[in-house]
């Protein structure tokens, strides 16, 4: 399993609307992500900046599978009203674990 970090930026003034849109995503979208090998996806927001942590088997394969999925296409059309752009990763977006405090205590 891989952990992948993504960074996106919201359109100005869309912060609260984005939060509301993510209280619960559509069930068919959740099912599509699970079928594509996405095990978990967490999003943190600081102002307009979104920080995503995705747990998946293979991010590229998951995104390829989701690319033409009808549930994902509907979601991307909807959420595109909130997101200005994705920031490109500075290298490999995979996050190898270096250290975790709870493993040491």
Biopython code that builds the backbone (N, CA, C, O; Angstrom):
import numpy as np
from Bio.PDB.StructureBuilder import StructureBuilder

atoms = [
    (1, "UNK", "N", (0.849, -1.174, 0.000)),
    (1, "UNK", "CA", (0.000, 0.000, 0.000)),
    (1, "UNK", "C", (0.893, 1.234, 0.000)),
    (1, "UNK", "O", (1.962, 1.244, 0.609)),
    (2, "UNK", "N", (0.440, 2.265, -0.687)),
    (2, "UNK", "CA", (1.191, 3.516, -0.798)),
    (2, "UNK", "C", (0.402, 4.642, -0.138)),
    (2, "UNK", "O", (-0.829, 4.646, -0.132)),
    (3, "UNK", "N", (1.140, 5.586, 0.413)),
    (3, "UNK", "CA", (0.574, 6.833, 0.895)),
    (3, "UNK", "C", (1.047, 7.908, -0.066)),
    (3, "UNK", "O", (2.238, 8.004, -0.365)),
    (4, "UNK", "N", (0.112, 8.717, -0.550)),
    (4, "UNK", "CA", (0.428, 9.727, -1.553)),
    (4, "UNK", "C", (-0.089, 11.081, -1.073)),
    (4, "UNK", "O", (-1.209, 11.190, -0.573)),
    (5, "UNK", "N", (0.746, 12.110, -1.234)),
    (5, "UNK", "CA", (0.353, 13.471, -0.857)),
    (5, "UNK", "C", (0.020, 14.270, -2.104)),
    (5, "UNK", "O", (0.773, 14.265, -3.078)),
    (6, "UNK", "N", (-1.112, 14.954, -2.064)),
    (6, "UNK", "CA", (-1.531, 15.838, -3.153)),
    (6, "UNK", "C", (-1.844, 17.200, -2.545)),
    (6, "UNK", "O", (-2.199, 17.300, -1.371)),
    (7, "UNK", "N", (-1.709, 18.245, -3.352)),
    (7, "UNK", "CA", (-1.953, 19.607, -2.891)),
    (7, "UNK", "C", (-2.778, 20.323, -3.954)),
    (7, "UNK", "O", (-2.404, 20.358, -5.126)),
    (8, "UNK", "N", (-3.892, 20.888, -3.538)),
    (8, "UNK", "CA", (-4.705, 21.668, -4.461)),
    (8, "UNK", "C", (-5.079, 22.993, -3.808)),
    (8, "UNK", "O", (-4.957, 23.169, -2.596)),
    (9, "UNK", "N", (-5.533, 23.904, -4.634)),
    (9, "UNK", "CA", (-5.877, 25.247, -4.157)),
    (9, "UNK", "C", (-7.293, 25.581, -4.601)),
    (9, "UNK", "O", (-7.664, 25.383, -5.757)),
    (10, "UNK", "N", (-8.071, 26.089, -3.660)),
    (10, "UNK", "CA", (-9.462, 26.446, -3.934)),
    (10, "UNK", "C", (-9.569, 27.803, -4.606)),
    (10, "UNK", "O", (-8.677, 28.645, -4.499)),
    (11, "UNK", "N", (-10.672, 27.993, -5.296)),
    (11, "UNK", "CA", (-11.002, 29.311, -5.837)),
    (11, "UNK", "C", (-11.291, 30.242, -4.653)),
    (11, "UNK", "O", (-11.820, 29.795, -3.635)),
    (12, "UNK", "N", (-10.953, 31.513, -4.773)),
    (12, "UNK", "CA", (-11.212, 32.451, -3.667)),
    (12, "UNK", "C", (-12.692, 32.462, -3.272)),
    (12, "UNK", "O", (-13.576, 32.495, -4.128)),
    (13, "UNK", "N", (-12.942, 32.434, -1.961)),
    (13, "UNK", "CA", (-14.300, 32.505, -1.444)),
    (13, "UNK", "C", (-15.064, 31.199, -1.447)),
    (13, "UNK", "O", (-16.228, 31.181, -1.047)),
    (14, "UNK", "N", (-14.457, 30.101, -1.882)),
    (14, "UNK", "CA", (-15.176, 28.826, -1.980)),
    (14, "UNK", "C", (-14.863, 27.853, -0.837)),
    (14, "UNK", "O", (-15.284, 26.696, -0.868)),
    (15, "UNK", "N", (-14.125, 28.328, 0.167)),
    (15, "UNK", "CA", (-13.666, 27.461, 1.242)),
    (15, "UNK", "C", (-14.817, 26.762, 1.981)),
    (15, "UNK", "O", (-14.823, 25.538, 2.107)),
    (16, "UNK", "N", (-15.771, 27.531, 2.458)),
    (16, "UNK", "CA", (-16.871, 26.938, 3.230)),
    (16, "UNK", "C", (-17.736, 26.041, 2.360)),
    (16, "UNK", "O", (-18.192, 24.992, 2.817)),
    (17, "UNK", "N", (-17.968, 26.433, 1.122)),
    (17, "UNK", "CA", (-18.766, 25.602, 0.215)),
    (17, "UNK", "C", (-18.072, 24.265, -0.044)),
    (17, "UNK", "O", (-18.724, 23.222, -0.110)),
    (18, "UNK", "N", (-16.751, 24.302, -0.190)),
    (18, "UNK", "CA", (-15.987, 23.077, -0.403)),
    (18, "UNK", "C", (-16.125, 22.161, 0.808)),
    (18, "UNK", "O", (-16.346, 20.958, 0.668)),
    (19, "UNK", "N", (-15.991, 22.741, 1.989)),
    (19, "UNK", "CA", (-16.149, 21.944, 3.208)),
    (19, "UNK", "C", (-17.525, 21.290, 3.250)),
    (19, "UNK", "O", (-17.643, 20.105, 3.561)),
    (20, "UNK", "N", (-18.558, 22.054, 2.941)),
    (20, "UNK", "CA", (-19.918, 21.516, 2.951)),
    (20, "UNK", "C", (-20.094, 20.397, 1.925)),
    (20, "UNK", "O", (-20.769, 19.403, 2.190)),
    (21, "UNK", "N", (-19.486, 20.567, 0.761)),
    (21, "UNK", "CA", (-19.601, 19.544, -0.292)),
    (21, "UNK", "C", (-18.952, 18.234, 0.129)),
    (21, "UNK", "O", (-19.277, 17.176, -0.410)),
    (22, "UNK", "N", (-18.035, 18.300, 1.091)),
    (22, "UNK", "CA", (-17.328, 17.096, 1.525)),
    (22, "UNK", "C", (-17.843, 16.522, 2.845)),
    (22, "UNK", "O", (-17.232, 15.614, 3.408)),
    (23, "UNK", "N", (-18.942, 17.038, 3.329)),
    (23, "UNK", "CA", (-19.510, 16.402, 4.534)),
    (23, "UNK", "C", (-19.817, 14.938, 4.247)),
    (23, "UNK", "O", (-19.652, 14.072, 5.106)),
    (24, "UNK", "N", (-20.260, 14.685, 3.044)),
    (24, "UNK", "CA", (-20.506, 13.311, 2.583)),
    (24, "UNK", "C", (-20.465, 13.338, 1.061)),
    (24, "UNK", "O", (-21.239, 14.054, 0.426)),
    (25, "UNK", "N", (-19.564, 12.557, 0.482)),
    (25, "UNK", "CA", (-19.510, 12.493, -0.972)),
    (25, "UNK", "C", (-20.556, 11.481, -1.443)),
    (25, "UNK", "O", (-21.016, 10.669, -0.641)),
    (26, "UNK", "N", (-20.939, 11.509, -2.708)),
    (26, "UNK", "CA", (-21.943, 10.561, -3.203)),
    (26, "UNK", "C", (-21.481, 9.109, -3.013)),
    (26, "UNK", "O", (-20.308, 8.783, -3.192)),
    (27, "UNK", "N", (-22.429, 8.262, -2.649)),
    (27, "UNK", "CA", (-22.119, 6.850, -2.410)),
    (27, "UNK", "C", (-21.506, 6.176, -3.629)),
    (27, "UNK", "O", (-20.593, 5.362, -3.490)),
    (28, "UNK", "N", (-21.998, 6.507, -4.833)),
    (28, "UNK", "CA", (-21.432, 5.862, -6.027)),
    (28, "UNK", "C", (-19.990, 6.294, -6.270)),
    (28, "UNK", "O", (-19.204, 5.534, -6.836)),
    (29, "UNK", "N", (-19.635, 7.507, -5.847)),
    (29, "UNK", "CA", (-18.254, 7.963, -5.965)),
    (29, "UNK", "C", (-17.359, 7.222, -4.971)),
    (29, "UNK", "O", (-16.253, 6.804, -5.313)),
    (30, "UNK", "N", (-17.840, 7.066, -3.754)),
    (30, "UNK", "CA", (-17.095, 6.302, -2.755)),
    (30, "UNK", "C", (-16.857, 4.875, -3.246)),
    (30, "UNK", "O", (-15.743, 4.362, -3.141)),
    (31, "UNK", "N", (-17.881, 4.243, -3.773)),
    (31, "UNK", "CA", (-17.755, 2.876, -4.290)),
    (31, "UNK", "C", (-16.766, 2.812, -5.453)),
    (31, "UNK", "O", (-15.997, 1.855, -5.552)),
    (32, "UNK", "N", (-16.773, 3.806, -6.327)),
    (32, "UNK", "CA", (-15.840, 3.834, -7.456)),
    (32, "UNK", "C", (-14.395, 3.926, -6.961)),
    (32, "UNK", "O", (-13.508, 3.262, -7.497)),
    (33, "UNK", "N", (-14.165, 4.742, -5.945)),
    (33, "UNK", "CA", (-12.811, 4.847, -5.385)),
    (33, "UNK", "C", (-12.363, 3.523, -4.765)),
    (33, "UNK", "O", (-11.223, 3.099, -4.955)),
    (34, "UNK", "N", (-13.244, 2.886, -4.040)),
    (34, "UNK", "CA", (-12.891, 1.610, -3.428)),
    (34, "UNK", "C", (-12.569, 0.559, -4.493)),
    (34, "UNK", "O", (-11.608, -0.197, -4.347)),
    (35, "UNK", "N", (-13.365, 0.511, -5.557)),
    (35, "UNK", "CA", (-13.096, -0.432, -6.663)),
    (35, "UNK", "C", (-11.755, -0.148, -7.322)),
    (35, "UNK", "O", (-11.089, -1.059, -7.813)),
    (36, "UNK", "N", (-11.362, 1.125, -7.331)),
    (36, "UNK", "CA", (-10.112, 1.523, -7.987)),
    (36, "UNK", "C", (-8.894, 1.334, -7.072)),
    (36, "UNK", "O", (-7.774, 1.663, -7.462)),
    (37, "UNK", "N", (-9.104, 0.815, -5.878)),
    (37, "UNK", "CA", (-7.989, 0.548, -4.984)),
    (37, "UNK", "C", (-7.645, 1.670, -4.026)),
    (37, "UNK", "O", (-6.612, 1.616, -3.359)),
    (38, "UNK", "N", (-8.492, 2.691, -3.945)),
    (38, "UNK", "CA", (-8.277, 3.763, -2.970)),
    (38, "UNK", "C", (-8.878, 3.290, -1.649)),
    (38, "UNK", "O", (-10.083, 3.058, -1.552)),
    (39, "UNK", "N", (-8.027, 3.150, -0.637)),
    (39, "UNK", "CA", (-8.472, 2.621, 0.657)),
    (39, "UNK", "C", (-8.929, 3.722, 1.604)),
    (39, "UNK", "O", (-9.827, 3.511, 2.420)),
    (40, "UNK", "N", (-8.319, 4.888, 1.498)),
    (40, "UNK", "CA", (-8.714, 6.025, 2.325)),
    (40, "UNK", "C", (-8.208, 7.299, 1.647)),
    (40, "UNK", "O", (-7.221, 7.275, 0.912)),
    (41, "UNK", "N", (-8.893, 8.402, 1.905)),
    (41, "UNK", "CA", (-8.508, 9.696, 1.341)),
    (41, "UNK", "C", (-8.882, 10.742, 2.381)),
    (41, "UNK", "O", (-10.057, 10.918, 2.701)),
    (42, "UNK", "N", (-7.900, 11.419, 2.895)),
    (42, "UNK", "CA", (-8.131, 12.464, 3.893)),
    (42, "UNK", "C", (-7.735, 13.807, 3.297)),
    (42, "UNK", "O", (-6.779, 13.906, 2.527)),
    (43, "UNK", "N", (-8.490, 14.843, 3.670)),
    (43, "UNK", "CA", (-8.218, 16.198, 3.170)),
    (43, "UNK", "C", (-8.195, 17.149, 4.360)),
    (43, "UNK", "O", (-9.110, 17.166, 5.184)),
    (44, "UNK", "N", (-7.130, 17.936, 4.428)),
    (44, "UNK", "CA", (-7.025, 19.018, 5.398)),
    (44, "UNK", "C", (-7.022, 20.321, 4.621)),
    (44, "UNK", "O", (-6.523, 20.383, 3.497)),
    (45, "UNK", "N", (-7.586, 21.367, 5.227)),
    (45, "UNK", "CA", (-7.625, 22.667, 4.568)),
    (45, "UNK", "C", (-6.994, 23.717, 5.465)),
    (45, "UNK", "O", (-7.274, 23.784, 6.662)),
    (46, "UNK", "N", (-6.139, 24.536, 4.866)),
    (46, "UNK", "CA", (-5.574, 25.718, 5.517)),
    (46, "UNK", "C", (-5.820, 26.882, 4.576)),
    (46, "UNK", "O", (-5.131, 27.036, 3.567)),
    (47, "UNK", "N", (-6.808, 27.703, 4.913)),
    (47, "UNK", "CA", (-7.200, 28.777, 4.002)),
    (47, "UNK", "C", (-7.712, 28.172, 2.706)),
    (47, "UNK", "O", (-8.644, 27.367, 2.719)),
    (48, "UNK", "N", (-7.111, 28.551, 1.591)),
    (48, "UNK", "CA", (-7.511, 28.022, 0.282)),
    (48, "UNK", "C", (-6.718, 26.773, -0.097)),
    (48, "UNK", "O", (-7.001, 26.160, -1.126)),
    (49, "UNK", "N", (-5.745, 26.391, 0.701)),
    (49, "UNK", "CA", (-4.879, 25.259, 0.380)),
    (49, "UNK", "C", (-5.446, 23.967, 0.941)),
    (49, "UNK", "O", (-5.794, 23.881, 2.119)),
    (50, "UNK", "N", (-5.533, 22.958, 0.071)),
    (50, "UNK", "CA", (-6.004, 21.629, 0.461)),
    (50, "UNK", "C", (-4.833, 20.660, 0.415)),
    (50, "UNK", "O", (-4.066, 20.636, -0.547)),
    (51, "UNK", "N", (-4.710, 19.871, 1.458)),
    (51, "UNK", "CA", (-3.656, 18.866, 1.543)),
    (51, "UNK", "C", (-4.335, 17.502, 1.641)),
    (51, "UNK", "O", (-5.082, 17.233, 2.582)),
    (52, "UNK", "N", (-4.068, 16.661, 0.669)),
    (52, "UNK", "CA", (-4.713, 15.357, 0.558)),
    (52, "UNK", "C", (-3.700, 14.277, 0.929)),
    (52, "UNK", "O", (-2.537, 14.341, 0.530)),
    (53, "UNK", "N", (-4.148, 13.297, 1.688)),
    (53, "UNK", "CA", (-3.359, 12.104, 1.948)),
    (53, "UNK", "C", (-4.187, 10.928, 1.465)),
    (53, "UNK", "O", (-5.251, 10.635, 2.009)),
    (54, "UNK", "N", (-3.687, 10.262, 0.441)),
    (54, "UNK", "CA", (-4.413, 9.161, -0.193)),
    (54, "UNK", "C", (-3.692, 7.854, 0.122)),
    (54, "UNK", "O", (-2.483, 7.738, -0.074)),
    (55, "UNK", "N", (-4.444, 6.875, 0.611)),
    (55, "UNK", "CA", (-3.922, 5.527, 0.809)),
    (55, "UNK", "C", (-4.482, 4.669, -0.320)),
    (55, "UNK", "O", (-5.697, 4.550, -0.479)),
    (56, "UNK", "N", (-3.591, 4.079, -1.096)),
    (56, "UNK", "CA", (-4.052, 3.308, -2.242)),
    (56, "UNK", "C", (-3.037, 2.242, -2.611)),
    (56, "UNK", "O", (-1.901, 2.239, -2.137)),
    (57, "UNK", "N", (-3.484, 1.335, -3.474)),
    (57, "UNK", "CA", (-2.582, 0.301, -3.960)),
    (57, "UNK", "C", (-1.601, 0.881, -4.968)),
    (57, "UNK", "O", (-0.402, 0.608, -4.909)),
    (58, "UNK", "N", (-2.122, 1.686, -5.900)),
    (58, "UNK", "CA", (-1.309, 2.261, -6.980)),
    (58, "UNK", "C", (-2.052, 3.499, -7.481)),
    (58, "UNK", "O", (-3.070, 3.374, -8.162)),
    (59, "UNK", "N", (-1.554, 4.689, -7.151)),
    (59, "UNK", "CA", (-2.267, 5.924, -7.475)),
    (59, "UNK", "C", (-2.517, 6.079, -8.968)),
    (59, "UNK", "O", (-3.632, 6.404, -9.376)),
    (60, "UNK", "N", (-1.499, 5.851, -9.786)),
    (60, "UNK", "CA", (-1.678, 6.020, -11.233)),
    (60, "UNK", "C", (-2.739, 5.069, -11.771)),
    (60, "UNK", "O", (-3.583, 5.471, -12.572)),
    (61, "UNK", "N", (-2.704, 3.812, -11.340)),
    (61, "UNK", "CA", (-3.699, 2.841, -11.789)),
    (61, "UNK", "C", (-5.090, 3.238, -11.295)),
    (61, "UNK", "O", (-6.071, 3.107, -12.026)),
    (62, "UNK", "N", (-5.174, 3.720, -10.064)),
    (62, "UNK", "CA", (-6.467, 4.156, -9.528)),
    (62, "UNK", "C", (-7.026, 5.315, -10.334)),
    (62, "UNK", "O", (-8.203, 5.313, -10.695)),
    (63, "UNK", "N", (-6.180, 6.313, -10.621)),
    (63, "UNK", "CA", (-6.640, 7.468, -11.388)),
    (63, "UNK", "C", (-7.032, 7.076, -12.815)),
    (63, "UNK", "O", (-7.991, 7.619, -13.365)),
    (64, "UNK", "N", (-6.299, 6.141, -13.413)),
    (64, "UNK", "CA", (-6.673, 5.675, -14.760)),
    (64, "UNK", "C", (-8.048, 5.023, -14.723)),
    (64, "UNK", "O", (-8.872, 5.263, -15.605)),
    (65, "UNK", "N", (-8.301, 4.203, -13.711)),
    (65, "UNK", "CA", (-9.596, 3.535, -13.606)),
    (65, "UNK", "C", (-10.720, 4.539, -13.344)),
    (65, "UNK", "O", (-11.825, 4.383, -13.863)),
    (66, "UNK", "N", (-10.442, 5.558, -12.550)),
    (66, "UNK", "CA", (-11.469, 6.546, -12.217)),
    (66, "UNK", "C", (-11.724, 7.551, -13.339)),
    (66, "UNK", "O", (-12.787, 8.170, -13.386)),
    (67, "UNK", "N", (-10.755, 7.716, -14.246)),
    (67, "UNK", "CA", (-10.821, 8.762, -15.258)),
    (67, "UNK", "C", (-12.134, 8.771, -16.038)),
    (67, "UNK", "O", (-12.683, 9.842, -16.294)),
    (68, "UNK", "N", (-12.641, 7.617, -16.415)),
    (68, "UNK", "CA", (-13.865, 7.562, -17.218)),
    (68, "UNK", "C", (-15.032, 6.956, -16.453)),
    (68, "UNK", "O", (-16.036, 6.574, -17.054)),
    (69, "UNK", "N", (-14.910, 6.867, -15.150)),
    (69, "UNK", "CA", (-16.013, 6.365, -14.331)),
    (69, "UNK", "C", (-17.092, 7.450, -14.265)),
    (69, "UNK", "O", (-16.778, 8.597, -13.948)),
    (70, "UNK", "N", (-18.348, 7.119, -14.553)),
    (70, "UNK", "CA", (-19.413, 8.134, -14.565)),
    (70, "UNK", "C", (-19.568, 8.880, -13.240)),
    (70, "UNK", "O", (-19.803, 10.088, -13.237)),
    (71, "UNK", "N", (-19.439, 8.179, -12.125)),
    (71, "UNK", "CA", (-19.568, 8.851, -10.822)),
    (71, "UNK", "C", (-18.451, 9.864, -10.639)),
    (71, "UNK", "O", (-18.692, 10.967, -10.148)),
    (72, "UNK", "N", (-17.239, 9.508, -11.024)),
    (72, "UNK", "CA", (-16.118, 10.431, -10.895)),
    (72, "UNK", "C", (-16.240, 11.588, -11.879)),
    (72, "UNK", "O", (-15.918, 12.725, -11.533)),
    (73, "UNK", "N", (-16.697, 11.320, -13.093)),
    (73, "UNK", "CA", (-16.879, 12.408, -14.063)),
    (73, "UNK", "C", (-17.879, 13.432, -13.545)),
    (73, "UNK", "O", (-17.663, 14.636, -13.681)),
    (74, "UNK", "N", (-18.990, 12.952, -12.942)),
    (74, "UNK", "CA", (-19.982, 13.878, -12.367)),
    (74, "UNK", "C", (-19.368, 14.684, -11.225)),
    (74, "UNK", "O", (-19.583, 15.891, -11.119)),
    (75, "UNK", "N", (-18.597, 13.999, -10.369)),
    (75, "UNK", "CA", (-17.983, 14.681, -9.236)),
    (75, "UNK", "C", (-16.976, 15.725, -9.695)),
    (75, "UNK", "O", (-16.953, 16.838, -9.171)),
    (76, "UNK", "N", (-16.149, 15.377, -10.664)),
    (76, "UNK", "CA", (-15.143, 16.324, -11.147)),
    (76, "UNK", "C", (-15.802, 17.563, -11.752)),
    (76, "UNK", "O", (-15.313, 18.677, -11.565)),
    (77, "UNK", "N", (-16.896, 17.380, -12.468)),
    (77, "UNK", "CA", (-17.612, 18.528, -13.036)),
    (77, "UNK", "C", (-18.169, 19.412, -11.922)),
    (77, "UNK", "O", (-18.150, 20.638, -12.024)),
    (78, "UNK", "N", (-18.661, 18.784, -10.867)),
    (78, "UNK", "CA", (-19.225, 19.514, -9.732)),
    (78, "UNK", "C", (-18.136, 20.208, -8.920)),
    (78, "UNK", "O", (-18.225, 21.408, -8.662)),
    (79, "UNK", "N", (-17.120, 19.468, -8.520)),
    (79, "UNK", "CA", (-16.110, 19.996, -7.600)),
    (79, "UNK", "C", (-15.171, 20.977, -8.306)),
    (79, "UNK", "O", (-14.505, 21.780, -7.653)),
    (80, "UNK", "N", (-15.119, 20.910, -9.631)),
    (80, "UNK", "CA", (-14.317, 21.864, -10.392)),
    (80, "UNK", "C", (-14.761, 23.305, -10.190)),
    (80, "UNK", "O", (-13.994, 24.233, -10.446)),
    (81, "UNK", "N", (-15.992, 23.501, -9.732)),
    (81, "UNK", "CA", (-16.474, 24.841, -9.415)),
    (81, "UNK", "C", (-15.812, 25.420, -8.170)),
    (81, "UNK", "O", (-15.864, 26.628, -7.939)),
    (82, "UNK", "N", (-15.195, 24.566, -7.377)),
    (82, "UNK", "CA", (-14.573, 24.982, -6.119)),
    (82, "UNK", "C", (-13.049, 25.018, -6.199)),
    (82, "UNK", "O", (-12.407, 25.881, -5.600)),
    (83, "UNK", "N", (-12.481, 24.076, -6.941)),
    (83, "UNK", "CA", (-11.025, 23.924, -6.976)),
    (83, "UNK", "C", (-10.441, 24.729, -8.133)),
    (83, "UNK", "O", (-10.863, 24.591, -9.281)),
    (84, "UNK", "N", (-9.474, 25.563, -7.810)),
    (84, "UNK", "CA", (-8.800, 26.357, -8.836)),
    (84, "UNK", "C", (-7.822, 25.485, -9.616)),
    (84, "UNK", "O", (-7.836, 25.470, -10.847)),
    (85, "UNK", "N", (-6.965, 24.753, -8.885)),
    (85, "UNK", "CA", (-5.997, 23.898, -9.573)),
    (85, "UNK", "C", (-5.295, 22.966, -8.581)),
    (85, "UNK", "O", (-5.309, 23.180, -7.368)),
    (86, "UNK", "N", (-4.689, 21.937, -9.141)),
    (86, "UNK", "CA", (-3.825, 21.032, -8.382)),
    (86, "UNK", "C", (-2.405, 21.539, -8.537)),
    (86, "UNK", "O", (-2.001, 21.959, -9.622)),
    (87, "UNK", "N", (-1.655, 21.499, -7.459)),
    (87, "UNK", "CA", (-0.243, 21.860, -7.508)),
    (87, "UNK", "C", (0.539, 20.621, -7.956)),
    (87, "UNK", "O", (0.303, 19.531, -7.434)),
    (88, "UNK", "N", (1.444, 20.764, -8.891)),
    (88, "UNK", "CA", (2.238, 19.594, -9.300)),
    (88, "UNK", "C", (3.164, 19.157, -8.160)),
    (88, "UNK", "O", (3.692, 19.987, -7.421)),
    (89, "UNK", "N", (3.348, 17.857, -8.034)),
    (89, "UNK", "CA", (4.247, 17.327, -7.008)),
    (89, "UNK", "C", (5.689, 17.646, -7.372)),
    (89, "UNK", "O", (6.061, 17.647, -8.545)),
    (90, "UNK", "N", (6.482, 17.911, -6.369)),
    (90, "UNK", "CA", (7.917, 18.153, -6.567)),
    (90, "UNK", "C", (8.623, 16.809, -6.517)),
    (90, "UNK", "O", (9.321, 16.502, -5.550)),
    (91, "UNK", "N", (8.444, 16.020, -7.545)),
    (91, "UNK", "CA", (8.994, 14.669, -7.568)),
    (91, "UNK", "C", (7.895, 13.648, -7.356)),
    (91, "UNK", "O", (6.731, 13.906, -7.662)),
    (92, "UNK", "N", (8.255, 12.512, -6.841)),
    (92, "UNK", "CA", (7.317, 11.412, -6.598)),
    (92, "UNK", "C", (6.379, 11.790, -5.458)),
    (92, "UNK", "O", (6.851, 12.130, -4.373)),
    (93, "UNK", "N", (5.050, 11.741, -5.673)),
    (93, "UNK", "CA", (4.131, 12.116, -4.600)),
    (93, "UNK", "C", (4.001, 11.042, -3.511)),
    (93, "UNK", "O", (3.350, 11.278, -2.493)),
    (94, "UNK", "N", (4.612, 9.868, -3.712)),
    (94, "UNK", "CA", (4.543, 8.820, -2.693)),
    (94, "UNK", "C", (5.286, 9.269, -1.443)),
    (94, "UNK", "O", (6.336, 9.906, -1.525)),
    (95, "UNK", "N", (4.728, 8.928, -0.287)),
    (95, "UNK", "CA", (5.303, 9.330, 0.991)),
    (95, "UNK", "C", (5.798, 8.107, 1.751)),
    (95, "UNK", "O", (5.008, 7.441, 2.419)),
    (96, "UNK", "N", (7.083, 7.798, 1.664)),
    (96, "UNK", "CA", (7.591, 6.702, 2.474)),
    (96, "UNK", "C", (7.664, 7.144, 3.938)),
    (96, "UNK", "O", (8.122, 8.247, 4.238)),
    (97, "UNK", "N", (7.214, 6.287, 4.835)),
    (97, "UNK", "CA", (7.231, 6.616, 6.256)),
    (97, "UNK", "C", (8.659, 6.633, 6.760)),
    (97, "UNK", "O", (9.394, 5.661, 6.591)),
    (98, "UNK", "N", (9.055, 7.736, 7.379)),
    (98, "UNK", "CA", (10.388, 7.889, 7.942)),
    (98, "UNK", "C", (10.352, 7.605, 9.439)),
    (98, "UNK", "O", (11.218, 6.896, 9.950)),
    (99, "UNK", "N", (9.359, 8.149, 10.155)),
    (99, "UNK", "CA", (9.281, 7.993, 11.591)),
    (99, "UNK", "C", (7.868, 8.302, 12.040)),
    (99, "UNK", "O", (7.192, 9.149, 11.455)),
    (100, "UNK", "N", (7.419, 7.607, 13.088)),
    (100, "UNK", "CA", (6.111, 7.890, 13.685)),
    (100, "UNK", "C", (6.269, 7.807, 15.198)),
    (100, "UNK", "O", (6.756, 6.810, 15.731)),
    (101, "UNK", "N", (5.850, 8.873, 15.881)),
    (101, "UNK", "CA", (6.030, 8.957, 17.323)),
    (101, "UNK", "C", (5.397, 7.771, 18.051)),
    (101, "UNK", "O", (6.020, 7.194, 18.942)),
    (102, "UNK", "N", (4.183, 7.406, 17.688)),
    (102, "UNK", "CA", (3.497, 6.342, 18.436)),
    (102, "UNK", "C", (4.193, 4.992, 18.297)),
    (102, "UNK", "O", (3.978, 4.100, 19.118)),
    (103, "UNK", "N", (5.021, 4.832, 17.273)),
    (103, "UNK", "CA", (5.794, 3.599, 17.160)),
    (103, "UNK", "C", (6.956, 3.565, 18.137)),
    (103, "UNK", "O", (7.497, 2.498, 18.424)),
    (104, "UNK", "N", (7.339, 4.714, 18.644)),
    (104, "UNK", "CA", (8.502, 4.789, 19.524)),
    (104, "UNK", "C", (8.101, 4.762, 20.999)),
    (104, "UNK", "O", (8.900, 4.361, 21.845)),
    (105, "UNK", "N", (6.899, 5.174, 21.312)),
    (105, "UNK", "CA", (6.507, 5.213, 22.733)),
    (105, "UNK", "C", (5.974, 3.889, 23.214)),
    (105, "UNK", "O", (5.604, 3.760, 24.381)),
]
sb = StructureBuilder()
sb.init_structure("model")
sb.init_model(0)
sb.init_chain("A")
sb.init_seg("    ")
for serial, (resi, resn, name, xyz) in enumerate(atoms, 1):
    if name == "N":
        sb.init_residue(resn, " ", resi, " ")
    sb.init_atom(name, np.array(xyz, "f"), 0.0, 1.0, " ", f" {name:<3s}", serial, name[0])
structure = sb.get_structure()
